[in-house]
Amino acid sequence: MQQEQPDDFVIATGESHTLEEFVDTVFRYIELDWSEYVIIDPLLFRPTDLMFGKANPSKAREKLAWQAKYRMKDVVRMMVDAELEQLYKSKK
């Protein structure tokens, strides 16, 4: 990633998912129902919390010919698998 001029790039899928969708995907992957483990308390929401966010990786695609190989579901799977692997290693 050596460029002649330094620059900032957003590295992302360009997809949008809610936090609830992310949590649901994680729990589904480990075959649990997130609603049995997670409590949502609206009183804890802050007025400055982002309700919607979407990263735009178009600059990285145009200038670096970079494109995401994985989607949110793939990233969740890799993250959970890595955590489980560490857990199993620590128990040996």
N, CA, C and O atoms as CSV, one atom per row, in Angstrom:
chain,resi,resn,atom,element,x,y,z
A,1,MET,N,N,0.823,-1.180,0.000
A,1,MET,CA,C,0.000,0.000,0.000
A,1,MET,C,C,0.870,1.248,0.000
A,1,MET,O,O,0.499,2.262,0.591
A,2,GLN,N,N,1.985,1.186,-0.634
A,2,GLN,CA,C,2.839,2.372,-0.723
A,2,GLN,C,C,2.358,3.250,-1.868
A,2,GLN,O,O,2.404,2.856,-3.033
A,3,GLN,N,N,1.901,4.431,-1.524
A,3,GLN,CA,C,1.427,5.398,-2.495
A,3,GLN,C,C,2.426,6.549,-2.562
A,3,GLN,O,O,3.151,6.804,-1.600
A,4,GLU,N,N,2.463,7.241,-3.693
A,4,GLU,CA,C,3.357,8.398,-3.805
A,4,GLU,C,C,2.955,9.493,-2.832
A,4,GLU,O,O,3.813,10.165,-2.261
A,5,GLN,N,N,1.661,9.675,-2.642
A,5,GLN,CA,C,1.139,10.665,-1.713
A,5,GLN,C,C,0.359,9.963,-0.602
A,5,GLN,O,O,-0.496,9.126,-0.889
A,6,PRO,N,N,0.640,10.290,0.662
A,6,PRO,CA,C,-0.151,9.696,1.748
A,6,PRO,C,C,-1.613,10.128,1.626
A,6,PRO,O,O,-1.909,11.241,1.190
A,7,ASP,N,N,-2.496,9.257,2.007
A,7,ASP,CA,C,-3.918,9.565,1.924
A,7,ASP,C,C,-4.669,8.674,2.905
A,7,ASP,O,O,-4.119,7.692,3.405
A,8,ASP,N,N,-5.907,9.012,3.177
A,8,ASP,CA,C,-6.763,8.221,4.055
A,8,ASP,C,C,-7.741,7.431,3.197
A,8,ASP,O,O,-8.287,7.934,2.215
A,9,PHE,N,N,-7.945,6.175,3.597
A,9,PHE,CA,C,-8.870,5.312,2.879
A,9,PHE,C,C,-9.791,4.615,3.872
A,9,PHE,O,O,-9.384,4.262,4.978
A,10,VAL,N,N,-11.030,4.425,3.459
A,10,VAL,CA,C,-11.991,3.671,4.248
A,10,VAL,C,C,-11.980,2.248,3.715
A,10,VAL,O,O,-12.212,2.012,2.529
A,11,ILE,N,N,-11.706,1.302,4.608
A,11,ILE,CA,C,-11.699,-0.106,4.228
A,11,ILE,C,C,-12.952,-0.732,4.840
A,11,ILE,O,O,-13.031,-0.925,6.053
A,12,ALA,N,N,-13.921,-1.044,3.992
A,12,ALA,CA,C,-15.211,-1.539,4.474
A,12,ALA,C,C,-15.943,-2.235,3.341
A,12,ALA,O,O,-15.554,-2.141,2.177
A,13,THR,N,N,-17.014,-2.937,3.701
A,13,THR,CA,C,-17.814,-3.625,2.685
A,13,THR,C,C,-18.734,-2.674,1.937
A,13,THR,O,O,-19.123,-2.943,0.801
A,14,GLY,N,N,-19.081,-1.558,2.576
A,14,GLY,CA,C,-20.054,-0.656,1.977
A,14,GLY,C,C,-21.484,-1.065,2.284
A,14,GLY,O,O,-22.427,-0.390,1.872
A,15,GLU,N,N,-21.653,-2.179,3.015
A,15,GLU,CA,C,-22.979,-2.631,3.430
A,15,GLU,C,C,-23.365,-1.938,4.730
A,15,GLU,O,O,-22.502,-1.457,5.464
A,16,SER,N,N,-24.638,-1.889,5.006
A,16,SER,CA,C,-25.117,-1.337,6.269
A,16,SER,C,C,-25.847,-2.416,7.046
A,16,SER,O,O,-26.666,-3.154,6.499
A,17,HIS,N,N,-25.535,-2.494,8.334
A,17,HIS,CA,C,-26.204,-3.433,9.230
A,17,HIS,C,C,-26.401,-2.735,10.567
A,17,HIS,O,O,-25.564,-1.946,11.003
A,18,THR,N,N,-27.498,-3.034,11.193
A,18,THR,CA,C,-27.723,-2.494,12.526
A,18,THR,C,C,-26.904,-3.311,13.521
A,18,THR,O,O,-26.452,-4.416,13.220
A,19,LEU,N,N,-26.724,-2.746,14.707
A,19,LEU,CA,C,-26.049,-3.479,15.766
A,19,LEU,C,C,-26.850,-4.740,16.095
A,19,LEU,O,O,-26.274,-5.794,16.365
A,20,GLU,N,N,-28.155,-4.627,16.072
A,20,GLU,CA,C,-29.011,-5.791,16.346
A,20,GLU,C,C,-28.765,-6.897,15.313
A,20,GLU,O,O,-28.706,-8.071,15.678
A,21,GLU,N,N,-28.622,-6.544,14.038
A,21,GLU,CA,C,-28.338,-7.545,13.001
A,21,GLU,C,C,-26.988,-8.216,13.245
A,21,GLU,O,O,-26.844,-9.426,13.071
A,22,PHE,N,N,-26.003,-7.414,13.649
A,22,PHE,CA,C,-24.684,-7.959,13.929
A,22,PHE,C,C,-24.754,-8.954,15.094
A,22,PHE,O,O,-24.243,-10.070,15.003
A,23,VAL,N,N,-25.391,-8.532,16.184
A,23,VAL,CA,C,-25.520,-9.391,17.367
A,23,VAL,C,C,-26.301,-10.659,17.009
A,23,VAL,O,O,-25.920,-11.757,17.415
A,24,ASP,N,N,-27.374,-10.512,16.264
A,24,ASP,CA,C,-28.176,-11.658,15.846
A,24,ASP,C,C,-27.339,-12.637,15.020
A,24,ASP,O,O,-27.451,-13.850,15.199
A,25,THR,N,N,-26.514,-12.126,14.131
A,25,THR,CA,C,-25.665,-12.976,13.299
A,25,THR,C,C,-24.673,-13.761,14.152
A,25,THR,O,O,-24.455,-14.951,13.924
A,26,VAL,N,N,-24.075,-13.090,15.134
A,26,VAL,CA,C,-23.131,-13.767,16.038
A,26,VAL,C,C,-23.842,-14.885,16.793
A,26,VAL,O,O,-23.370,-16.021,16.811
A,27,PHE,N,N,-24.965,-14.569,17.409
A,27,PHE,CA,C,-25.662,-15.557,18.219
A,27,PHE,C,C,-26.194,-16.710,17.368
A,27,PHE,O,O,-26.175,-17.861,17.804
A,28,ARG,N,N,-26.665,-16.410,16.167
A,28,ARG,CA,C,-27.133,-17.493,15.280
A,28,ARG,C,C,-25.982,-18.436,14.934
A,28,ARG,O,O,-26.166,-19.651,14.858
A,29,TYR,N,N,-24.804,-17.872,14.728
A,29,TYR,CA,C,-23.650,-18.696,14.369
A,29,TYR,C,C,-23.314,-19.683,15.479
A,29,TYR,O,O,-22.888,-20.805,15.204
A,30,ILE,N,N,-23.502,-19.278,16.724
A,30,ILE,CA,C,-23.230,-20.199,17.840
A,30,ILE,C,C,-24.519,-20.851,18.340
A,30,ILE,O,O,-24.569,-21.424,19.429
A,31,GLU,N,N,-25.548,-20.748,17.520
A,31,GLU,CA,C,-26.829,-21.430,17.730
A,31,GLU,C,C,-27.503,-21.054,19.048
A,31,GLU,O,O,-27.980,-21.912,19.790
A,32,LEU,N,N,-27.530,-19.749,19.319
A,32,LEU,CA,C,-28.229,-19.216,20.483
A,32,LEU,C,C,-29.168,-18.104,20.034
A,32,LEU,O,O,-28.989,-17.503,18.975
A,33,ASP,N,N,-30.170,-17.847,20.862
A,33,ASP,CA,C,-31.108,-16.741,20.618
A,33,ASP,C,C,-30.633,-15.541,21.423
A,33,ASP,O,O,-30.667,-15.562,22.654
A,34,TRP,N,N,-30.186,-14.487,20.726
A,34,TRP,CA,C,-29.604,-13.336,21.420
A,34,TRP,C,C,-30.575,-12.693,22.406
A,34,TRP,O,O,-30.156,-12.143,23.424
A,35,SER,N,N,-31.864,-12.762,22.106
A,35,SER,CA,C,-32.835,-12.090,22.973
A,35,SER,C,C,-32.920,-12.738,24.357
A,35,SER,O,O,-33.479,-12.149,25.282
A,36,GLU,N,N,-32.373,-13.940,24.503
A,36,GLU,CA,C,-32.342,-14.592,25.809
A,36,GLU,C,C,-31.135,-14.135,26.641
A,36,GLU,O,O,-31.060,-14.438,27.832
A,37,TYR,N,N,-30.196,-13.414,26.029
A,37,TYR,CA,C,-28.956,-13.032,26.705
A,37,TYR,C,C,-28.694,-11.525,26.737
A,37,TYR,O,O,-27.890,-11.050,27.539
A,38,VAL,N,N,-29.364,-10.784,25.875
A,38,VAL,CA,C,-29.090,-9.353,25.730
A,38,VAL,C,C,-30.310,-8.550,26.170
A,38,VAL,O,O,-31.444,-8.841,25.786
A,39,ILE,N,N,-30.046,-7.540,26.980
A,39,ILE,CA,C,-31.111,-6.637,27.413
A,39,ILE,C,C,-30.858,-5.275,26.767
A,39,ILE,O,O,-29.753,-4.739,26.851
A,40,ILE,N,N,-31.867,-4.729,26.135
A,40,ILE,CA,C,-31.766,-3.396,25.536
A,40,ILE,C,C,-32.489,-2.426,26.452
A,40,ILE,O,O,-33.693,-2.547,26.677
A,41,ASP,N,N,-31.754,-1.473,26.973
A,41,ASP,CA,C,-32.330,-0.477,27.868
A,41,ASP,C,C,-32.281,0.887,27.173
A,41,ASP,O,O,-31.218,1.504,27.108
A,42,PRO,N,N,-33.405,1.362,26.659
A,42,PRO,CA,C,-33.442,2.648,25.960
A,42,PRO,C,C,-32.952,3.819,26.827
A,42,PRO,O,O,-32.517,4.842,26.299
A,43,LEU,N,N,-33.022,3.670,28.133
A,43,LEU,CA,C,-32.547,4.740,29.013
A,43,LEU,C,C,-31.039,4.932,28.911
A,43,LEU,O,O,-30.517,5.981,29.288
A,44,LEU,N,N,-30.340,3.922,28.402
A,44,LEU,CA,C,-28.889,4.019,28.274
A,44,LEU,C,C,-28.446,4.601,26.927
A,44,LEU,O,O,-27.257,4.843,26.719
A,45,PHE,N,N,-29.392,4.823,26.019
A,45,PHE,CA,C,-29.037,5.429,24.732
A,45,PHE,C,C,-28.626,6.875,24.960
A,45,PHE,O,O,-29.236,7.593,25.752
A,46,ARG,N,N,-27.589,7.286,24.259
A,46,ARG,CA,C,-27.130,8.672,24.353
A,46,ARG,C,C,-27.644,9.441,23.138
A,46,ARG,O,O,-27.756,8.870,22.053
A,47,PRO,N,N,-27.952,10.705,23.300
A,47,PRO,CA,C,-28.464,11.489,22.165
A,47,PRO,C,C,-27.456,11.577,21.013
A,47,PRO,O,O,-27.834,11.802,19.864
A,48,THR,N,N,-26.178,11.400,21.334
A,48,THR,CA,C,-25.160,11.513,20.286
A,48,THR,C,C,-24.838,10.177,19.621
A,48,THR,O,O,-24.018,10.128,18.704
A,49,ASP,N,N,-25.475,9.087,20.072
A,49,ASP,CA,C,-25.227,7.781,19.454
A,49,ASP,C,C,-25.674,7.802,18.004
A,49,ASP,O,O,-26.737,8.322,17.664
A,50,LEU,N,N,-24.848,7.233,17.174
A,50,LEU,CA,C,-25.177,7.134,15.752
A,50,LEU,C,C,-26.306,6.143,15.548
A,50,LEU,O,O,-26.228,5.010,16.025
A,51,MET,N,N,-27.327,6.539,14.865
A,51,MET,CA,C,-28.435,5.629,14.582
A,51,MET,C,C,-28.225,4.928,13.242
A,51,MET,O,O,-28.811,3.877,12.983
A,52,PHE,N,N,-27.396,5.512,12.408
A,52,PHE,CA,C,-27.124,4.908,11.106
A,52,PHE,C,C,-25.711,5.283,10.690
A,52,PHE,O,O,-25.303,6.438,10.814
A,53,GLY,N,N,-24.992,4.331,10.212
A,53,GLY,CA,C,-23.650,4.598,9.708
A,53,GLY,C,C,-23.353,3.674,8.547
A,53,GLY,O,O,-23.728,2.502,8.557
A,54,LYS,N,N,-22.686,4.205,7.563
A,54,LYS,CA,C,-22.320,3.384,6.411
A,54,LYS,C,C,-20.982,3.889,5.893
A,54,LYS,O,O,-20.835,5.057,5.531
A,55,ALA,N,N,-20.019,2.991,5.866
A,55,ALA,CA,C,-18.702,3.352,5.355
A,55,ALA,C,C,-18.719,3.283,3.830
A,55,ALA,O,O,-19.361,2.413,3.242
A,56,ASN,N,N,-18.015,4.200,3.211
A,56,ASN,CA,C,-17.966,4.258,1.755
A,56,ASN,C,C,-16.545,3.930,1.291
A,56,ASN,O,O,-15.656,4.777,1.383
A,57,PRO,N,N,-16.324,2.717,0.796
A,57,PRO,CA,C,-14.984,2.306,0.381
A,57,PRO,C,C,-14.654,2.653,-1.079
A,57,PRO,O,O,-13.684,2.125,-1.623
A,58,SER,N,N,-15.426,3.514,-1.714
A,58,SER,CA,C,-15.235,3.785,-3.145
A,58,SER,C,C,-13.853,4.365,-3.461
A,58,SER,O,O,-13.282,4.061,-4.509
A,59,LYS,N,N,-13.320,5.187,-2.576
A,59,LYS,CA,C,-11.998,5.771,-2.821
A,59,LYS,C,C,-10.925,4.676,-2.850
A,59,LYS,O,O,-10.032,4.707,-3.697
A,60,ALA,N,N,-11.007,3.724,-1.943
A,60,ALA,CA,C,-10.050,2.602,-1.925
A,60,ALA,C,C,-10.204,1.758,-3.185
A,60,ALA,O,O,-9.216,1.273,-3.737
A,61,ARG,N,N,-11.431,1.586,-3.634
A,61,ARG,CA,C,-11.681,0.818,-4.857
A,61,ARG,C,C,-11.093,1.541,-6.070
A,61,ARG,O,O,-10.448,0.920,-6.915
A,62,GLU,N,N,-11.316,2.844,-6.153
A,62,GLU,CA,C,-10.859,3.613,-7.313
A,62,GLU,C,C,-9.343,3.802,-7.344
A,62,GLU,O,O,-8.718,3.633,-8.391
A,63,LYS,N,N,-8.752,4.153,-6.201
A,63,LYS,CA,C,-7.324,4.478,-6.186
A,63,LYS,C,C,-6.413,3.284,-5.929
A,63,LYS,O,O,-5.258,3.276,-6.355
A,64,LEU,N,N,-6.934,2.271,-5.231
A,64,LEU,CA,C,-6.097,1.121,-4.861
A,64,LEU,C,C,-6.532,-0.172,-5.541
A,64,LEU,O,O,-5.877,-1.205,-5.403
A,65,ALA,N,N,-7.630,-0.111,-6.269
A,65,ALA,CA,C,-8.227,-1.308,-6.873
A,65,ALA,C,C,-8.539,-2.343,-5.788
A,65,ALA,O,O,-8.405,-3.548,-6.004
A,66,TRP,N,N,-8.958,-1.847,-4.612
A,66,TRP,CA,C,-9.274,-2.715,-3.481
A,66,TRP,C,C,-10.777,-2.899,-3.395
A,66,TRP,O,O,-11.548,-1.955,-3.570
A,67,GLN,N,N,-11.178,-4.138,-3.120
A,67,GLN,CA,C,-12.589,-4.423,-2.917
A,67,GLN,C,C,-12.712,-5.461,-1.818
A,67,GLN,O,O,-11.889,-6.372,-1.729
A,68,ALA,N,N,-13.720,-5.335,-0.991
A,68,ALA,CA,C,-13.927,-6.274,0.112
A,68,ALA,C,C,-14.156,-7.681,-0.424
A,68,ALA,O,O,-14.920,-7.890,-1.366
A,69,LYS,N,N,-13.478,-8.639,0.196
A,69,LYS,CA,C,-13.664,-10.047,-0.157
A,69,LYS,C,C,-14.719,-10.703,0.721
A,69,LYS,O,O,-15.281,-11.739,0.365
A,70,TYR,N,N,-14.981,-10.093,1.870
A,70,TYR,CA,C,-15.867,-10.700,2.856
A,70,TYR,C,C,-17.022,-9.769,3.186
A,70,TYR,O,O,-16.906,-8.549,3.073
A,71,ARG,N,N,-18.110,-10.347,3.585
A,71,ARG,CA,C,-19.284,-9.600,4.023
A,71,ARG,C,C,-19.410,-9.745,5.541
A,71,ARG,O,O,-18.670,-10.507,6.161
A,72,MET,N,N,-20.331,-9.025,6.117
A,72,MET,CA,C,-20.477,-9.026,7.574
A,72,MET,C,C,-20.598,-10.440,8.125
A,72,MET,O,O,-19.957,-10.768,9.124
A,73,LYS,N,N,-21.397,-11.269,7.500
A,73,LYS,CA,C,-21.603,-12.631,7.980
A,73,LYS,C,C,-20.274,-13.409,7.990
A,73,LYS,O,O,-20.015,-14.182,8.912
A,74,ASP,N,N,-19.447,-13.204,6.976
A,74,ASP,CA,C,-18.139,-13.868,6.907
A,74,ASP,C,C,-17.225,-13.380,8.027
A,74,ASP,O,O,-16.527,-14.174,8.659
A,75,VAL,N,N,-17.234,-12.071,8.268
A,75,VAL,CA,C,-16.383,-11.491,9.315
A,75,VAL,C,C,-16.809,-12.010,10.685
A,75,VAL,O,O,-15.961,-12.325,11.519
A,76,VAL,N,N,-18.108,-12.102,10.920
A,76,VAL,CA,C,-18.614,-12.647,12.184
A,76,VAL,C,C,-18.102,-14.066,12.370
A,76,VAL,O,O,-17.604,-14.413,13.441
A,77,ARG,N,N,-18.219,-14.882,11.343
A,77,ARG,CA,C,-17.770,-16.266,11.419
A,77,ARG,C,C,-16.287,-16.338,11.766
A,77,ARG,O,O,-15.890,-17.119,12.630
A,78,MET,N,N,-15.463,-15.528,11.096
A,78,MET,CA,C,-14.021,-15.540,11.354
A,78,MET,C,C,-13.709,-15.068,12.776
A,78,MET,O,O,-12.838,-15.631,13.440
A,79,MET,N,N,-14.415,-14.039,13.243
A,79,MET,CA,C,-14.179,-13.524,14.595
A,79,MET,C,C,-14.546,-14.563,15.656
A,79,MET,O,O,-13.779,-14.800,16.589
A,80,VAL,N,N,-15.707,-15.172,15.511
A,80,VAL,CA,C,-16.147,-16.165,16.487
A,80,VAL,C,C,-15.224,-17.377,16.461
A,80,VAL,O,O,-14.838,-17.882,17.515
A,81,ASP,N,N,-14.868,-17.848,15.270
A,81,ASP,CA,C,-13.964,-18.996,15.160
A,81,ASP,C,C,-12.621,-18.706,15.831
A,81,ASP,O,O,-12.066,-19.578,16.501
A,82,ALA,N,N,-12.097,-17.498,15.658
A,82,ALA,CA,C,-10.818,-17.122,16.272
A,82,ALA,C,C,-10.942,-17.096,17.794
A,82,ALA,O,O,-10.041,-17.555,18.497
A,83,GLU,N,N,-12.038,-16.567,18.299
A,83,GLU,CA,C,-12.254,-16.533,19.750
A,83,GLU,C,C,-12.387,-17.947,20.313
A,83,GLU,O,O,-11.822,-18.254,21.363
A,84,LEU,N,N,-13.127,-18.801,19.624
A,84,LEU,CA,C,-13.297,-20.177,20.091
A,84,LEU,C,C,-11.974,-20.932,20.070
A,84,LEU,O,O,-11.689,-21.718,20.973
A,85,GLU,N,N,-11.178,-20.698,19.054
A,85,GLU,CA,C,-9.861,-21.338,18.967
A,85,GLU,C,C,-8.982,-20.919,20.152
A,85,GLU,O,O,-8.314,-21.756,20.760
A,86,GLN,N,N,-8.986,-19.630,20.474
A,86,GLN,CA,C,-8.218,-19.141,21.623
A,86,GLN,C,C,-8.743,-19.756,22.927
A,86,GLN,O,O,-7.957,-20.117,23.804
A,87,LEU,N,N,-10.031,-19.871,23.049
A,87,LEU,CA,C,-10.632,-20.458,24.235
A,87,LEU,C,C,-10.196,-21.913,24.397
A,87,LEU,O,O,-9.813,-22.336,25.487
A,88,TYR,N,N,-10.255,-22.666,23.312
A,88,TYR,CA,C,-9.844,-24.071,23.369
A,88,TYR,C,C,-8.360,-24.212,23.693
A,88,TYR,O,O,-7.970,-25.110,24.438
A,89,LYS,N,N,-7.537,-23.333,23.140
A,89,LYS,CA,C,-6.097,-23.381,23.416
A,89,LYS,C,C,-5.817,-23.080,24.877
A,89,LYS,O,O,-4.947,-23.710,25.478
A,90,SER,N,N,-6.537,-22.129,25.460
A,90,SER,CA,C,-6.299,-21.737,26.852
A,90,SER,C,C,-6.734,-22.812,27.829
A,90,SER,O,O,-6.270,-22.834,28.969
A,91,LYS,N,N,-7.618,-23.704,27.402
A,91,LYS,CA,C,-8.106,-24.767,28.287
A,91,LYS,C,C,-7.215,-26.003,28.240
A,91,LYS,O,O,-7.402,-26.917,29.043
A,92,LYS,N,N,-6.266,-26.056,27.334
A,92,LYS,CA,C,-5.389,-27.224,27.214
A,92,LYS,C,C,-4.254,-27.161,28.203
A,92,LYS,O,O,-3.418,-28.064,28.242
